[in-house]
Amino acid sequence: MKFSRLSPRILALFSLCSIACAAEKPSVSDLAPGVEISVSPLPALGVEGTKPAQGVAGAFASCDGANIYVGGGALFPEKGPADGGKKRFYDTIWQLSLTDFAAGWQPIWRMPEPIAYGVSAGDTWIGGENDEGKSDGQCTFFRYQDEVMTIERFPVQIDNAAGNYSFIGGGNINGVPGNKAFRLAPHKIEALPDFPGTPRIQPVAGLLRTPRGTAFALVGGFYFDKESKKATVDRAGVIYYMQEKKWEKLPPLPESVSEAGLVGSCAVDDERGGMLIFGGVNAKIFKDALEKPAPDYLRHDPAWYKFNADILRLSFGKDGKAKWEKLASVPATARAGASVVKQVSSQSEKIFFICGELKPGFRSTDCCVIEIKIKD
């Protein structure tokens, strides 16, 4: 199935209206010793027809080395959820050239259906949901005469999960919170043993270099028990050792390091064997909202929600134990549902942080690039 191309007229319109970048360079504070971080604005990604302009949350994203692609996502285009607004899902695929930021985000293709809250597994986009329910489609980019194709079907319907180019886990399975995980092996999708503990909705995932080999980590996420009305906002994680074919638990994020909820966050693997985690909700505020929803919960200013601005790193130290670090605080990343992709050079890692919501129901158009250097 081919994705449809957008008209030249619409391309021209977006070329003109998406060139604007954030007026001020994003700030960085609480820098950890031995860490250098710089943050620069990227062109805003505004969805046509939104006033005030909004971007997307829960979108897919990938990078082929020359361009960044962002697809789908969701927002409330007319009014927020506090006023009865309806969430809309999108099917646009935007492209940003890494050598021509001034051209802005170009809408170049359309996906087979509007979709959000799936998993970006490298250049493979898996699952998600929309107004019609859950998706089991697996979509892969490849540049051949500027076309994108839909290939294969995932073995289950999956949404609000996490993964990378090798593994995917957590989320809703066939519409129900589950403990499933899968390996994306060549030419097949392999089911892993169920991970221990409660289900993990909206976790983050990555590969960690450990003394026992490279392992798949599934971190954070939440679970709400409808019968007891109790919520679990899990700041710990589980890790799957491939050679041993078993799961073990990871330690929780200490409150002394960060109050991040690790829900609605995004993550990338770094080049030193760890995971970098950005954004997400505040653990306590989010848990309280699930268990004791206040009538005015959706009506506060963005600062009230205390979305996470800390850039966090999870890795294994020289002592063989997992450890959490806070690298810095970057207010530009205090979003939930943002998308993130990475570009690696010989000197540093560049993280492209794209949209997300400033508060429940309102998406930002802002995007930025974060360059990180860590001295050994």
LUMMI-359258 format. One record per residue (C-alpha): residue number from 0; x, z, y. Coordinates in steps of 0.1 Angstrom, whole numbers, padded with zeros to 4 digits, m for minus. Layout:
% LUMMI-359258
ATOM   nr      X      Z      Y
ATOM  NUM      X      Z      Y
...
% end
This chain:
% LUMMI-359258
ATOM   nr      X      Z      Y
ATOM    0   0000   0000   0000
ATOM    1   0015  m0010   0033
ATOM    2   0012   0010   0064
ATOM    3  m0003  m0009   0093
ATOM    4   0018  m0018   0124
ATOM    5   0006  m0008   0159
ATOM    6   0000  m0034   0186
ATOM    7   0026  m0044   0211
ATOM    8   0003  m0033   0239
ATOM    9   0002   0003   0226
ATOM   10   0040   0002   0220
ATOM   11   0045  m0007   0256
ATOM   12   0022   0020   0268
ATOM   13   0040   0047   0248
ATOM   14   0074   0034   0259
ATOM   15   0065   0041   0295
ATOM   16   0047   0074   0290
ATOM   17   0071   0091   0266
ATOM   18   0104   0087   0284
ATOM   19   0100   0120   0304
ATOM   20   0122   0148   0291
ATOM   21   0118   0185   0298
ATOM   22   0129   0192   0333
ATOM   23   0151   0222   0325
ATOM   24   0178   0225   0299
ATOM   25   0165   0251   0273
ATOM   26   0183   0284   0273
ATOM   27   0203   0303   0247
ATOM   28   0208   0340   0244
ATOM   29   0220   0367   0220
ATOM   30   0247   0345   0206
ATOM   31   0263   0358   0175
ATOM   32   0302   0361   0174
ATOM   33   0319   0330   0162
ATOM   34   0288   0308   0169
ATOM   35   0284   0281   0195
ATOM   36   0250   0267   0202
ATOM   37   0239   0242   0228
ATOM   38   0203   0230   0233
ATOM   39   0193   0198   0251
ATOM   40   0158   0184   0258
ATOM   41   0146   0153   0241
ATOM   42   0118   0129   0253
ATOM   43   0084   0145   0250
ATOM   44   0061   0134   0222
ATOM   45   0026   0132   0236
ATOM   46  m0004   0120   0217
ATOM   47  m0024   0093   0234
ATOM   48  m0058   0105   0248
ATOM   49  m0049   0143   0251
ATOM   50  m0055   0159   0285
ATOM   51  m0035   0180   0291
ATOM   52  m0009   0162   0270
ATOM   53  m0003   0176   0235
ATOM   54   0020   0169   0207
ATOM   55   0015   0175   0170
ATOM   56   0020   0204   0146
ATOM   57   0023   0202   0108
ATOM   58   0038   0167   0110
ATOM   59   0061   0150   0086
ATOM   60   0096   0141   0097
ATOM   61   0127   0124   0084
ATOM   62   0159   0108   0097
ATOM   63   0177   0077   0083
ATOM   64   0209   0082   0105
ATOM   65   0197   0057   0131
ATOM   66   0162   0069   0139
ATOM   67   0140   0100   0136
ATOM   68   0105   0094   0122
ATOM   69   0076   0117   0128
ATOM   70   0043   0110   0110
ATOM   71   0008   0124   0110
ATOM   72   0002   0160   0122
ATOM   73  m0028   0177   0137
ATOM   74  m0041   0191   0170
ATOM   75  m0072   0201   0189
ATOM   76  m0075   0172   0214
ATOM   77  m0106   0182   0233
ATOM   78  m0108   0220   0234
ATOM   79  m0091   0249   0216
ATOM   80  m0105   0267   0185
ATOM   81  m0116   0297   0207
ATOM   82  m0141   0274   0224
ATOM   83  m0153   0257   0192
ATOM   84  m0128   0228   0193
ATOM   85  m0124   0206   0163
ATOM   86  m0090   0199   0147
ATOM   87  m0081   0163   0145
ATOM   88  m0057   0148   0120
ATOM   89  m0035   0117   0129
ATOM   90  m0020   0088   0111
ATOM   91   0005   0075   0136
ATOM   92   0042   0073   0128
ATOM   93   0065   0076   0158
ATOM   94   0102   0066   0159
ATOM   95   0129   0079   0182
ATOM   96   0162   0060   0183
ATOM   97   0193   0082   0181
ATOM   98   0212   0058   0203
ATOM   99   0185   0053   0229
ATOM  100   0166   0085   0238
ATOM  101   0155   0068   0271
ATOM  102   0131   0046   0251
ATOM  103   0112   0076   0241
ATOM  104   0090   0080   0210
ATOM  105   0076   0047   0199
ATOM  106   0045   0046   0177
ATOM  107   0054   0019   0152
ATOM  108   0033   0023   0120
ATOM  109   0002   0039   0107
ATOM  110   0000   0060   0075
ATOM  111  m0027   0052   0049
ATOM  112  m0048   0081   0061
ATOM  113  m0047   0108   0088
ATOM  114  m0027   0137   0072
ATOM  115  m0009   0169   0081
ATOM  116   0007   0200   0065
ATOM  117   0025   0182   0037
ATOM  118   0062   0184   0028
ATOM  119   0090   0163   0041
ATOM  120   0113   0159   0011
ATOM  121   0141   0139   0026
ATOM  122   0127   0104   0032
ATOM  123   0098   0112   0009
ATOM  124   0066   0126   0023
ATOM  125   0044   0145  m0001
ATOM  126   0008   0159  m0001
ATOM  127  m0009   0174   0029
ATOM  128  m0045   0177   0039
ATOM  129  m0071   0163   0064
ATOM  130  m0108   0164   0071
ATOM  131  m0115   0149   0037
ATOM  132  m0096   0176   0018
ATOM  133  m0063   0175   0000
ATOM  134  m0040   0146  m0005
ATOM  135  m0020   0138  m0037
ATOM  136  m0002   0108  m0022
ATOM  137   0036   0105  m0022
ATOM  138   0049   0083   0006
ATOM  139   0084   0070   0009
ATOM  140   0102   0053   0038
ATOM  141   0124   0023   0032
ATOM  142   0134  m0002   0058
ATOM  143   0125  m0037   0045
ATOM  144   0110  m0060   0071
ATOM  145   0098  m0028   0090
ATOM  146   0074  m0018   0062
ATOM  147   0066   0016   0047
ATOM  148   0050   0018   0012
ATOM  149   0030   0043  m0007
ATOM  150   0045   0049  m0042
ATOM  151   0035   0070  m0071
ATOM  152   0011   0100  m0072
ATOM  153   0022   0136  m0072
ATOM  154   0010   0155  m0103
ATOM  155  m0011   0180  m0083
ATOM  156  m0027   0181  m0049
ATOM  157  m0004   0202  m0028
ATOM  158  m0004   0213   0009
ATOM  159   0012   0239   0031
ATOM  160   0042   0240   0007
ATOM  161   0079   0236   0015
ATOM  162   0108   0216   0001
ATOM  163   0138   0194   0005
ATOM  164   0150   0162  m0011
ATOM  165   0154   0179  m0045
ATOM  166   0127   0206  m0048
ATOM  167   0092   0215  m0036
ATOM  168   0073   0248  m0040
ATOM  169   0047   0272  m0028
ATOM  170   0015   0262  m0009
ATOM  171  m0019   0255  m0022
ATOM  172  m0021   0238  m0056
ATOM  173  m0054   0218  m0061
ATOM  174  m0068   0238  m0032
ATOM  175  m0059   0272  m0045
ATOM  176  m0028   0294  m0035
ATOM  177  m0003   0290  m0063
ATOM  178   0031   0299  m0076
ATOM  179   0042   0264  m0086
ATOM  180   0074   0246  m0079
ATOM  181   0087   0212  m0089
ATOM  182   0120   0194  m0091
ATOM  183   0121   0159  m0077
ATOM  184   0144   0144  m0103
ATOM  185   0152   0106  m0104
ATOM  186   0122   0087  m0118
ATOM  187   0102   0118  m0126
ATOM  188   0087   0150  m0112
ATOM  189   0096   0181  m0133
ATOM  190   0075   0212  m0132
ATOM  191   0096   0245  m0129
ATOM  192   0085   0279  m0143
ATOM  193   0061   0296  m0120
ATOM  194   0079   0318  m0094
ATOM  195   0073   0356  m0094
ATOM  196   0052   0376  m0070
ATOM  197   0023   0365  m0048
ATOM  198   0017   0329  m0038
ATOM  199   0035   0317  m0007
ATOM  200   0015   0296   0018
ATOM  201   0036   0279   0045
ATOM  202   0071   0292   0033
ATOM  203   0104   0275   0041
ATOM  204   0128   0261   0014
ATOM  205   0163   0250   0010
ATOM  206   0194   0249  m0012
ATOM  207   0218   0278  m0012
ATOM  208   0254   0278  m0024
ATOM  209   0258   0309  m0046
ATOM  210   0285   0322  m0070
ATOM  211   0262   0310  m0098
ATOM  212   0260   0275  m0085
ATOM  213   0237   0257  m0060
ATOM  214   0201   0272  m0062
ATOM  215   0167   0265  m0047
ATOM  216   0154   0291  m0024
ATOM  217   0117   0295  m0014
ATOM  218   0115   0320   0015
ATOM  219   0087   0337   0035
ATOM  220   0051   0325   0035
ATOM  221   0019   0345   0033
ATOM  222  m0010   0352   0009
ATOM  223  m0045   0365   0018
ATOM  224  m0065   0382  m0009
ATOM  225  m0101   0374  m0001
ATOM  226  m0115   0402  m0023
ATOM  227  m0094   0430  m0009
ATOM  228  m0091   0415   0026
ATOM  229  m0054   0423   0024
ATOM  230  m0026   0400   0036
ATOM  231   0009   0397   0023
ATOM  232   0034   0383   0049
ATOM  233   0065   0381   0027
ATOM  234   0098   0382   0046
ATOM  235   0117   0380   0014
ATOM  236   0121   0351  m0010
ATOM  237   0128   0339  m0045
ATOM  238   0156   0318  m0058
ATOM  239   0158   0294  m0088
ATOM  240   0191   0291  m0106
ATOM  241   0191   0257  m0121
ATOM  242   0216   0262  m0148
ATOM  243   0199   0294  m0160
ATOM  244   0164   0280  m0154
ATOM  245   0151   0313  m0140
ATOM  246   0138   0328  m0108
ATOM  247   0152   0359  m0091
ATOM  248   0142   0378  m0059
ATOM  249   0160   0375  m0026
ATOM  250   0162   0404  m0001
ATOM  251   0138   0405   0028
ATOM  252   0147   0397   0064
ATOM  253   0156   0431   0079
ATOM  254   0136   0441   0110
ATOM  255   0169   0450   0127
ATOM  256   0178   0413   0125
ATOM  257   0145   0397   0135
ATOM  258   0107   0403   0136
ATOM  259   0100   0367   0125
ATOM  260   0072   0363   0100
ATOM  261   0087   0333   0082
ATOM  262   0053   0317   0083
ATOM  263   0048   0283   0101
ATOM  264   0086   0282   0103
ATOM  265   0108   0252   0095
ATOM  266   0143   0250   0079
ATOM  267   0172   0228   0071
ATOM  268   0202   0232   0048
ATOM  269   0235   0236   0067
ATOM  270   0268   0222   0057
ATOM  271   0283   0256   0047
ATOM  272   0259   0264   0019
ATOM  273   0232   0283   0038
ATOM  274   0197   0277   0053
ATOM  275   0189   0276   0090
ATOM  276   0154   0288   0099
ATOM  277   0136   0281   0131
ATOM  278   0103   0292   0147
ATOM  279   0072   0307   0130
ATOM  280   0049   0336   0138
ATOM  281   0055   0372   0144
ATOM  282   0050   0391   0112
ATOM  283   0030   0421   0124
ATOM  284   0007   0402   0148
ATOM  285   0000   0376   0122
ATOM  286  m0008   0401   0095
ATOM  287  m0031   0421   0118
ATOM  288  m0049   0388   0127
ATOM  289  m0056   0381   0090
ATOM  290  m0068   0416   0081
ATOM  291  m0085   0426   0113
ATOM  292  m0093   0395   0133
ATOM  293  m0101   0405   0169
ATOM  294  m0127   0385   0188
ATOM  295  m0102   0376   0215
ATOM  296  m0073   0368   0192
ATOM  297  m0073   0331   0202
ATOM  298  m0075   0337   0239
ATOM  299  m0042   0352   0248
ATOM  300  m0013   0336   0267
ATOM  301   0015   0322   0244
ATOM  302   0039   0351   0251
ATOM  303   0014   0376   0235
ATOM  304   0018   0360   0201
ATOM  305   0056   0365   0200
ATOM  306   0063   0334   0181
ATOM  307   0098   0335   0167
ATOM  308   0126   0323   0190
ATOM  309   0155   0335   0167
ATOM  310   0176   0310   0149
ATOM  311   0182   0327   0115
ATOM  312   0206   0319   0087
ATOM  313   0203   0329   0050
ATOM  314   0234   0325   0029
ATOM  315   0255   0341   0002
ATOM  316   0286   0360   0014
ATOM  317   0320   0363  m0001
ATOM  318   0308   0394  m0020
ATOM  319   0283   0372  m0039
ATOM  320   0252   0388  m0022
ATOM  321   0226   0372  m0001
ATOM  322   0227   0380   0036
ATOM  323   0206   0374   0067
ATOM  324   0221   0366   0101
ATOM  325   0206   0359   0136
ATOM  326   0227   0332   0152
ATOM  327   0209   0332   0186
ATOM  328   0176   0333   0204
ATOM  329   0164   0300   0217
ATOM  330   0129   0302   0235
ATOM  331   0124   0264   0230
ATOM  332   0120   0270   0193
ATOM  333   0093   0297   0196
ATOM  334   0067   0275   0180
ATOM  335   0047   0275   0148
ATOM  336   0042   0243   0127
ATOM  337   0071   0224   0143
ATOM  338   0090   0197   0124
ATOM  339   0128   0196   0120
ATOM  340   0154   0171   0108
ATOM  341   0192   0172   0108
ATOM  342   0221   0149   0117
ATOM  343   0256   0158   0106
ATOM  344   0288   0148   0122
ATOM  345   0324   0157   0116
ATOM  346   0323   0182   0144
ATOM  347   0289   0199   0142
ATOM  348   0253   0198   0130
ATOM  349   0226   0185   0152
ATOM  350   0191   0198   0146
ATOM  351   0161   0179   0160
ATOM  352   0132   0203   0167
ATOM  353   0099   0185   0172
ATOM  354   0067   0198   0188
ATOM  355   0047   0226   0171
ATOM  356   0022   0249   0187
ATOM  357   0029   0273   0216
ATOM  358  m0001   0294   0205
ATOM  359  m0029   0290   0180
ATOM  360  m0047   0258   0188
ATOM  361  m0024   0244   0215
ATOM  362   0004   0220   0207
ATOM  363   0035   0214   0228
ATOM  364   0048   0180   0236
ATOM  365   0084   0193   0240
ATOM  366   0112   0184   0216
ATOM  367   0149   0194   0217
ATOM  368   0182   0189   0199
ATOM  369   0202   0219   0189
ATOM  370   0239   0216   0182
ATOM  371   0254   0244   0161
ATOM  372   0291   0252   0154
ATOM  373   0301   0282   0133
ATOM  374   0337   0293   0131
ATOM  375   0349   0305   0097
% end
